[in-house]
């Protein structure tokens, strides 16, 4: 299940990468959508690193995210985006 259908652009949210100072007064913005476990495999999206969303991620624990390759390259360059 997802908050929008696959071709919908999603919501725009501001974020800051933990351990980095903001490069300007504004936070970076990224398009987001909320998904449930199994969504990525259902729509045929392969994971290149890390793991998929799991049932335990839906609780009150820390937020979990999945980046596409474009966002990982933009915000982490050649660095590691998983962690």
N, C-alpha and C positions, 0 to 999 in steps of 0.2 A: 504494500500500500504506500502511496505517496501523497503529499499535500497538493501536488499538481500533476497533470499528465506529462509524459516525457518531453514533449516539444514546448511546453510552457516555460518561460524564462525563470520562474521562481521569484523569490523575494530578494531584495537587496538588503544586506546587513553589514554593519561596520564591525571590524574585528581588529585585534592587536595580537601579534605573535608573542607568546610568553618568552621573556628573556631578552627582548629587543625593545629599545626605546622607539617611540613613534618618530618617524622621520619628519613629520610636520605636525601641526596642531590637529589635523584631521586623521582619523583612523582609515585604514584601507577599507575598501568595500568589495564584497563578493556576493554573487548570486547564490542563494541557498534554497533548499527544499527539505522537508522532513520526510524520511522514508522509514519503512519498517524492515525487520530482518527478512531476507530473501528477495528484496526488491531488485538489487543489482543483478543477481543471477537470473531473475525472471525476465528482465529487459535485455539480458545478454551483455552486460558490462563486465569485462574482465578486470580483476584487481592486479595491478602491477607490483604493489608492495603492501605490506600491512594485512589487515583483515577486514572482513565485511561487518556490518552492523549486526549485533547479537541481541537476543532477548534481554539480557542483563543491562544493556545500554539504555533501555527504556525506563529504568528506575530513577531514583533521585541521586544517582552517582554523578561523577564528572561528565561533562559534555563530551561527545565523541563525534568526529567528523570524518568524511571521506572527501579528498580533493581529486579533481580531474587532473590530467597531466599538464594542461595549460596553466592552471592555478599553481600547481606545485613548482613548475618552472619559473613562473612570474615571481612568486614570493620566496622561494628557497633556492633558485638558481640551480647550481650543481650540488647543493647541499642536500641533506636528508630531511624529508618532510614528515617521516614517520617517527613517532616518539612521544 
